[in-house]
Amino acid sequence: MIRTIAILYLSSAAAPLLAQNPADGKANTAQHAPIITDTEFDAAIPSLDDAPLESIEVWNVEQENREADGSVAEPAAQGAVDPLLDDPLPLIENFDAEPPPATTQAAEREAGAVRYILRLDGLDATRTTDLAKDADGIAVEAAAWNDVRSRFYDLSSLKDNGGRADSRAEIGQRARADRQLLLDILNGQGFFDADVQVKTETSATEGGPVNVVLTVLPGRRYYLGQIAFAAPAVQPADLISGNFTPKTGDAIIADVILAAEAKLSVELPQNGYPFANVGQRDILLDSGSGIGDYTLPVDPGVRSYFGQLRTEGMPTFEAGHIAILRRYKTGDLYDSRKVDDLRAALIATGLLSTVSVEAVPGEGVALDGTSYADLLVRQEAAPPRSLAASAGYGTGQGFRAEGSWTHRNLFPPEGALRVASLFGTQEQAASVTFDRGNAGRRDRNIEISLSALHSNYDAFEAYTGRLAVTMALVSTPIWQKKFTWSIGAEILGTSEDAFELARGVRDRQLYYVAALPGQVGFDRSNDLLDPVRGYRMNLRISPEASLGTGKQIYVRAILDGSYYHPVKDNIVVAARARVGTISGSSRDNLAPSRRLYGGGGGSVRGFGYQRLGPLDPNNDPIGGRSVNEFALEGRYRFGNLGVVGFVDAGQAYESTIPKFDDWRVGVGIGGRFYTNFGPVRLDLATPLNRRPGDSRFSVYVSIGQAF
């Protein structure tokens, strides 16, 4: 039968009440003495004349006078109504009428707490009733019981309090709450006829725990019958029905139904319907067959193409620049994913404090009759100026502290000016940089920088001035890209003091270098600062010309690769390899700062910065023309902390081609503190085959993983 609710209305009409004569059955019309006379009755009736009512001010004064002389009576007590009297009585099977023994009450008062044990009955056996047509009926039913039990234990008040309560009354209150919770969970699994009985049993042992038993009477499970959508025709025709996952014969599970409706709310805007609205479902249950017919009203709205861009608020960007950031063309079929992409691109500029992008009806229609949907961009400018600072430490490099001042939109749109400085144990620098974001097209950045740098390392001491121009497509912590590239040009003049093996002395030489550096990167890792899966590849090539020891033309190339594999949810194995070479010039004709070195926090930990490779008679590094490195890490994370064990190996060589022999190996352990912008790392390493001049231990502190 179809489940219905009948509401009966009882009406009555006033009628004279006649007493029946027992003898003749006729109405007894004998007159009786009146209770009051007509005169007294008329005097008690208030006057119904048309005299106007007094004003509210007069009425208030009269009320105050009556209250002053005590003539206003208090409302009768019998007129009060207890709202609890309107509540329905609990079912008898859910009423705990067994009083606790006096000894138990005394124990409760003495201990200040009552122990109890929760037991859930009725979910242990699978049912096959009404599942004869379902070949997997038993498995489905068992899975449903497991899900009910798991959800109940996750949310249960009785389970959450460790089996202790202040009194039996509190146990009863929790049991009633858990009964309703269990009914809700059962309804969510399609058991709409379910009932739950609550029973508390006093332990037979003196002072023993109270047994709280919830017995489930699930009744039958309901399954989907006819599935219908109250909606006009859409394109394609199966856009609604094809994206609704539940099918006829499936159990009516609340999570599945809600997820399917949410999917429709997502799929329609992704396929040309920006103004779609999914209505309130209706499920008609037939308790005779256990079938529920499902109807869902859907208003898809008008099918639309992308129209124009509009802006509101305090605009940082005009519509023309916003158009550079979009990944669609006017006239393309509306897709909400491209709207989300545009919103993310606007956020990534860092120039907006708030931004929203929403579809609004556009003007006109396309040639095929399809409407346009304009995008309304509401934007509020963020403070354009910012200060930044960072610090780190590494053995061989010492302390480094960097600071910068940036005006991110000094030359609109997205034209930034940055002034930065570096103060370190072995490096000091100052620079001025102009940066243009999204220059002419999305994700293309142009940077022009002028810098001055003093470096003082064991390998060399240099005073360097540099002018560089770079155009790049790079990743940021907000927008990680799979493919990146950069091309540029730089001119530098550097005065460098280094050891010359040919003459056996240290000498200062002035070099002029022009370079055309470029790089390509391929990133399939899941995170820029803390990857746990995937891999990365990066190739840097820089053709260079140098004057100082004669005209030298050569090419520097470095290939990096890294791989990340999650062994478990909190354990990751990471590996890195690097190969570098310089071709076209001898080592001694290269400026010391342009040679290849190994060792340090970003290279082979355990060895000092640039300590790998050939050494001069004073055991100072002199660099080489090739390098190879390898690193292996095991990363274990627990909460916001982590521990890392690592092995690094590598070497630098005088030859153009790395020899992959005579490797220097360092091992160590590190700690990680994970923040919302990336991990802060502290590594302690020691070299296994150190040489004279190498430290026994090295310490490295920085932001981000080592690779």
TIDREN-152860 format. One record per residue (C-alpha): residue in three letters; x, y, z. Coordinates in steps of 0.2 Angstrom, whole numbers, plus 2048, in hexadecimal, padded with zeros to 3 digits. Layout:
TIDREN-152860
ALAXYZ;...
//
This chain:
TIDREN-152860
MET800800800;ILE8058127FD;ARG80B81A80D;THR7FE829810;ILE7FA83481F;ALA7E7837822;ILE7E284682C;LEU7D0846833;TYR7C7856838;LEU7B9854845;SER7AC862844;SER79C86584F;ALA78D87184E;ALA78487885D;ALA773870861;PRO76787086F;LEU76986287B;LEU75985887F;ALA75784B88D;GLN74E83B887;ASN73F835892;PRO742824897;ALA730820896;ASP72A826885;GLY73B82B87D;LYS73483C879;ALA73E84C87D;ASN73B85288E;THR73686588D;ALA73186889F;GLN7368798A5;HIS74387B8B3;ALA74788A8BE;PRO7548948B6;ILE7668958BD;ILE7668A88BC;THR7598B48B7;ASP7598BC8A6;THR75C8CD8AE;GLU76B8C78B7;PHE7728BF8A7;ASP76F8CF89D;ALA7788D98AA;ALA7878CD8A9;ILE7898D0896;PRO7958DE891;SER78D8ED887;LEU78F8EB874;ASP78C8FD871;ASP797906864;ALA7A0911870;PRO7B291486A;LEU7C090B873;GLU7CB91587F;SER7DC91987A;ILE7EB90E87E;GLU7F291B889;VAL7E291C893;TRP7E1909894;ASN7F390889B;VAL7EF9158A9;GLU7E090B8AE;GLN7EA8FB8AF;GLU7F79038B9;ASN7EA90A8C5;ARG7E28F88C7;GLU7F38F18CB;ALA7F68FE8D8;ASP7E68FA8E1;GLY7E88E78DF;SER7D88E68D4;VAL7E18DC8C6;ALA7E18CA8CA;GLU7EF8BE8C6;PRO7EB8B18B8;ALA7E48A18BF;ALA7F18938C2;GLN7E68868BA;GLY7E78908A9;ALA7FA88C8A7;VAL7FE87D89C;ASP80E87389D;PRO81587188B;LEU81C860890;LEU80A85A890;ASP80985C87E;ASP81885087B;PRO81383E876;LEU816830882;PRO82682587F;LEU823814878;ILE821807886;GLU8307FD880;ASN83B80D881;PHE836811892;ASP84280C8A0;ALA8368088AE;GLU8437FE8B8;PRO8498088C7;PRO85B8068CC;PRO85E7FD8DC;ALA8628078EB;THR8748008EC;THR8778068DA;GLN8718178DE;ALA87C8188ED;ALA88B8128E2;GLU88781F8D5;ARG88782D8E3;GLU8978278EA;ALA8A18248D9;GLY8998338D1;ALA89882A8C0;VAL88E81B8B9;ARG89680E8AE;TYR88D80789F;ILE88F7FB890;LEU8877FF880;ARG8817F0875;LEU87A7F1864;ASP86E7E385F;GLY8657DF84F;LEU8737E3842;ASP87D7D3843;ALA8747C8836;THR8717CC824;ARG8607CC81D;THR85A7C580C;THR8487CA80D;ASP8427D37FE;LEU8537D17F5;ALA84F7C27EB;LYS8517CB7DB;ASP8627D27E0;ALA8707C67DE;ASP87B7D07EA;GLY86E7D37F6;ILE8767CB805;ALA8867D5802;VAL87D7E5800;GLU8737E2810;ALA8837DE81A;ALA88C7ED814;ALA87D7F8819;TRP87E7F182B;ASN8907F482C;ASP88E806826;VAL880808833;ARG88A801841;SER89A80C83C;ARG89081C83B;PHE88781984B;TYR897816855;ASP89F82584D;LEU891831853;SER88A828862;SER888832873;LEU88982287D;LYS89981C873;ASP8A182D874;ASN8A182E887;GLY8AC81F88B;GLY89E815894;ARG89C8218A2;ALA88E82D8A7;ASP88A8388B7;SER87982F8BA;ARG86D8228B2;ALA8628318AD;GLU8718378A2;ILE87382589B;GLY860825896;GLN86283688E;ARG871830883;ALA86782087F;ARG85882A878;ALA86483586E;ASP86D826867;ARG85C81E863;GLN85782C858;LEU86982C850;LEU86781A84C;LEU85681D844;ASP85D82B83A;ILE86B820834;LEU86081282F;ASN85481D826;GLY86382481C;GLN867812817;GLY85580F811;PHE84D807820;PHE83F812822;ASP83480682D;ALA842804839;ASP84080584C;VAL84C80585A;GLN8487FF86C;VAL85280487B;LYS8557FA88A;THR8607FC899;GLU8657EE8A4;THR86C7EF8B5;SER87B7E48B8;ALA8797D58C3;THR8897D98CB;GLU88A7E58D9;GLY8917F68D2;GLY8927EE8C0;PRO88F7F88B0;VAL87E7FC8A9;ASN87A7F3899;VAL8727FE88C;VAL86B7F487E;LEU8657FC86D;THR85B7EF864;VAL8587F3851;LEU8497ED848;PRO84D7F3837;GLY83E7ED82D;ARG83F7EC81A;ARG84B7F6810;TYR844801802;TYR84A8027F0;LEU84980E7E2;GLY83B80C7D6;GLN8378187C8;ILE8438267C7;ALA83C8367BF;PHE8428487BC;ALA8368567BB;ALA8418607AF;PRO84086879D;ALA84A86178F;VAL85D864790;GLN86C861785;PRO872854784;ALA86284B788;ASP86983F795;LEU87384D79E;ILE86884B7AE;SER8638397AD;GLY8758347A8;ASN87D83D7B6;PHE8718367C4;THR87A8277CB;PRO86D81D7D4;LYS8628117CA;THR8528087CC;GLY8547FA7D8;ASP8628027E2;ALA85F8047F5;ILE8598167FA;ILE86981C803;ALA86982E808;ASP87B831805;VAL87A82A7F3;ILE86A8347EF;LEU8728447F6;ALA8828417EC;ALA87983E7DC;GLU86F84E7DE;ALA87F8587E2;LYS8878507D2;LEU8788577C8;SER87B8687D0;VAL88D8677CA;GLU88B85F7B9;LEU87E86B7B2;PRO88887B7B4;GLN8978727AD;ASN88D86E79D;GLY88587F798;TYR8788827A6;PRO87F88F7B2;PHE86E8937BA;ALA8698817BE;ASN85F87D7CE;VAL85C86C7D5;GLY84C86B7DF;GLN8458617EE;ARG84384E7EA;ASP8338457EE;ILE8348327F2;LEU8238297F2;LEU8258197FD;ASP81A8097FA;SER81B7FF80A;GLY8137F0801;SER8217EE7F4;GLY82F7F77FD;ILE8318027EE;GLY8348157EE;ASP83081F7DE;TYR83C82E7DD;THR83883F7D5;LEU84484D7D4;PRO84085E7CD;VAL84E8677C3;ASP84E8787BC;PRO85D8797B0;GLY85A88B7AB;VAL85F89179A;ARG86E889791;SER87B89678E;TYR88C89B786;PHE8998A578E;GLY8958B778C;GLN89E8C7791;LEU8A88CB7A1;ARG8A28D87AD;THR8AA8DF7BD;GLU8A48E77CD;GLY8AB8EE7DD;MET8BD8F67DE;PRO8C48EF7CE;THR8D68EA7CE;PHE8D58E37BD;GLU8CB8E97AE;ALA8C08DD7A4;GLY8CE8DC796;HIS8DB8D67A2;ILE8CF8C97AA;ALA8CC8C3798;ILE8DF8BE798;LEU8DC8B37A7;ARG8CD8A97A0;ARG8CF898798;TYR8C089978D;LYS8BA8A477E;THR8AA8AE77D;GLY89D8A3775;ASP8A489277C;LEU897888785;TYR89688D798;ASP8A08827A3;SER8A18867B6;ARG8B287E7B7;LYS8B988C7AC;VAL8B18987B8;ASP8B98907C7;ASP8CA8917BD;LEU8C88A37BA;ARG8C48A77CC;ALA8D489D7D1;ALA8DE8A77C5;LEU8D88B77CC;ILE8DC8B17DE;ALA8EE8AC7D8;THR8F28BE7D3;GLY8F38C27E6;LEU8EB8D37E2;LEU8DA8D07E8;SER8D38CF7F9;THR8C28C87F4;VAL8BC8C27E3;SER8AD8B97DD;VAL8A88B47CB;GLU8968AF7C7;ALA88B8AD7B8;VAL87D8BA7B4;PRO8728BA7A5;GLY87A8C2796;GLU8728CC788;GLY86D8C5777;VAL86E8B3771;ALA87A8AA765;LEU8768A6753;ASP86F894759;GLY86489C765;THR86E898775;SER86F8A6782;TYR87E8AE789;ALA8848AE79B;ASP88F8BC7A0;LEU89C8BA7AF;LEU89B8C77BC;VAL8AB8CA7C5;ARG8AA8D27D6;GLN8BB8D77DC;GLU8C38E17EB;ALA8D58E67EA;ALA8E18DF7F7;PRO8EF8EA7FF;PRO8FC8EB7F1;ARG90B8ED7FC;SER9138DF806;LEU9228DB810;ALA92A8C9810;ALA9398C181A;SER9418B081B;ALA9508A9824;GLY959898823;TYR969890828;GLY97588381F;THR98687D823;GLY991884816;GLN986892812;GLY983899824;PHE9748A4828;ARG9698AC81B;ALA95C8B981E;GLU9528C080F;GLY9458CF80F;SER93B8D7802;TRP92F8E57FF;THR9238E37F0;HIS9168EE7E8;ARG90C8E17DE;ASN9028ED7D3;LEU90D8FC7D1;PHE90C8FB7BE;PRO8FA8F47BB;PRO8F58E87B6;GLU9008DC7C1;GLY9108E67BF;ALA91A8E37CF;LEU9298EC7D6;ARG9338E27E3;VAL9428E87EC;ALA94C8DA7F5;SER95B8D8800;LEU9658C9806;PHE9708C8816;GLY97A8B8819;THR98A8B2820;GLN9918AF80F;GLU9858B9803;GLN97F8CB803;ALA9748D17F5;ALA9688DF7F0;SER95C8DE7E1;VAL94E8E87D8;THR9428DE7CE;PHE9338E27C2;ASP9278D47BF;ARG9188D47B4;GLY90B8C67B7;ASN9008BF7AA;ALA9098C979D;GLY8FE8C978D;ARG8F88B7791;ARG8F48AD7A0;ASP9028A67AB;ARG9108AF7A1;ASN91B8B97AC;ILE9298C57A7;GLU9368CA7B3;ILE9448D77B2;SER9518D87C0;LEU9608E17C5;SER96B8DA7D3;ALA97B8DC7DC;LEU9838CD7E6;HIS9928CA7F1;SER9968B77F3;ASN9A48B17FF;TYR9A689E7FE;ASP9B4892800;ALA9B488F7ED;PHE9B48A27E8;GLU9B08B47ED;ALA9A78BE7E1;TYR99F8CF7DE;THR9928CE7D1;GLY9868D97C8;ARG9788D27BE;LEU96A8D87B2;ALA95E8CA7AD;VAL94D8C97A3;THR9438B97A4;MET9328B479D;ALA92B8A47A5;LEU91C8997A9;VAL91F8947BB;SER91688B7C9;THR9108937D9;PRO90A88C7E9;ILE8F88917E4;TRP8F988B7D2;GLN90587C7CF;LYS9078797BC;LYS90C8697B3;PHE9178717A6;THR9228807AA;TRP92F88979F;SER93A8997A0;ILE9458A2793;GLY9508B1797;ALA9608BB795;GLU96C8C17A1;ILE97C8CB7A1;LEU9878CC7B0;GLY9988D27B5;THR9A18CA7C3;SER9B28CC7CC;GLU9B78BB7D4;ASP9C58B57DE;ALA9C98A27DC;PHE9D78967DC;GLU9E08937CC;LEU9E88817CB;ALA9F38867BC;ARG9FC8937C6;GLY9F988C7D8;VAL9F389D7DE;ARG9E28A67E2;ASP9DF8B47D6;ARG9D18C07D2;GLN9CA8C17C1;LEU9BC8CC7B9;TYR9B08C27AE;TYR9A28C87A3;VAL9948BB79F;ALA9858BB793;ALA9798AD795;LEU9698A778D;PRO96289C79A;GLY952891798;GLN9498837A0;VAL93B87779F;GLY93286E7AD;PHE9258607AE;ASP91D85E7BE;ARG9118507C2;SER9138517D5;ASN9048547E0;ASP90B8637EA;LEU9188717E6;LEU9208727F8;ASP91B8617FF;PRO9198537F2;VAL9148427F7;ARG91083A7E6;GLY91683D7D4;TYR9268427CC;ARG92E8527C5;MET93B8557B7;ASN9448657B3;LEU95186A7A6;ARG95C87A7A7;ILE96787F798;SER97188F797;PRO97C893788;GLU9898A078E;ALA9978AB788;SER9A48B1794;LEU9B28BD793;GLY9C08BE79F;THR9CC8B079B;GLY9C98B2789;LYS9B98AF77F;GLN9B08A0786;ILE9A089977F;TYR99988A788;VAL98888278D;ARG98287E79F;ALA9758707A1;ILE96D8697B0;LEU96085B7B1;ASP9568587C1;GLY94984A7C5;SER9408457D4;TYR9338387D8;TYR9278367E7;HIS91E8267EC;PRO9118247FB;VAL915814804;LYS907817810;ASP8FC826814;ASN90982E81F;ILE919826818;VAL92182C808;VAL9318277FF;ALA9398357F4;ALA9488347E8;ARG9518417DE;ALA95F8417D1;ARG96984E7C9;VAL97584F7BA;GLY97F85E7B4;THR98C8627A7;ILE99587179F;SER99C86F78E;GLY9A687B783;SER9B388278F;SER9C087C79B;ARG9BD87D7AE;ASP9CB88A7B1;ASN9C48967A4;LEU9B38967AC;ALA9AE8A37B9;PRO9AE89A7CA;SER99C89F7CD;ARG9978967BC;ARG99E8857C0;LEU9958767C7;TYR9968727D9;GLY98E8657E5;GLY98A8647F8;GLY97E86E803;GLY96C86E808;GLY96586D7F6;SER9738617F0;VAL97C8547FB;ARG97885780D;GLY986853819;PHE99285C80F;GLY99586F80F;TYR98F87A802;GLN9998777F2;ARG9A486B7FB;LEU9A385D7EE;GLY9AF85B7E0;PRO9C18607DD;LEU9CB8697EB;ASP9D98757EA;PRO9E98737F5;ASN9E087C804;ASN9D186F803;ASP9C687D7FB;PRO9BA8787ED;ILE9BE87E7DC;GLY9AF8777D2;GLY9AD86D7C3;ARG9A486B7B2;SER99885C7B7;VAL98F8567C6;ASN9848487CB;GLU9798467DA;PHE96C83A7E2;ALA96183A7F1;LEU95582F7FA;GLU949834808;GLY93C82B813;ARG92F837819;TYR924833828;ARG91783F82D;PHE90C83F83D;GLY90084E83F;ASN90985E83C;LEU91A85683F;GLY92584B835;VAL936841835;VAL94183E826;GLY950833824;PHE95A835814;VAL96A83080B;ASP97283C7FE;ALA9818387F2;GLY98A8427E5;GLN9998497DD;ALA9A08577D2;TYR9AD8537C5;GLU9B985D7BA;SER9B48547AB;THR9A68597A0;ILE99D8487A2;PRO9998437B4;LYS9A28337B8;PHE99682C7C5;ASP9A48267D1;ASP9AC82C7E0;TRP99C8317E8;ARG99B83A7F8;VAL98D833803;GLY98483C811;VAL97683581D;GLY96B83E829;ILE95A841831;GLY94E84F831;GLY93F857839;ARG93085F830;PHE92386B837;TYR91586C82B;THR90C87D829;ASN8FE88381D;PHE90B88A811;GLY91787B811;PRO92387181D;VAL931879826;ARG94086D826;LEU94F86B832;ASP95B85E82B;LEU96B857834;ALA97784D82A;THR98884682B;PRO99584181D;LEU99982E81C;ASN9A9831812;ARG9AF842817;ARG9BF84B811;PRO9CA85781A;GLY9C186781D;ASP9AF85F81D;SER9A586182D;ARG99F852837;PHE98D859837;SER98386582D;VAL97386D831;TYR966874825;VAL95687E828;SER94A88481B;ILE938884814;GLY932876809;GLN939864807;ALA94B862801;PHE94385D7F0;
//
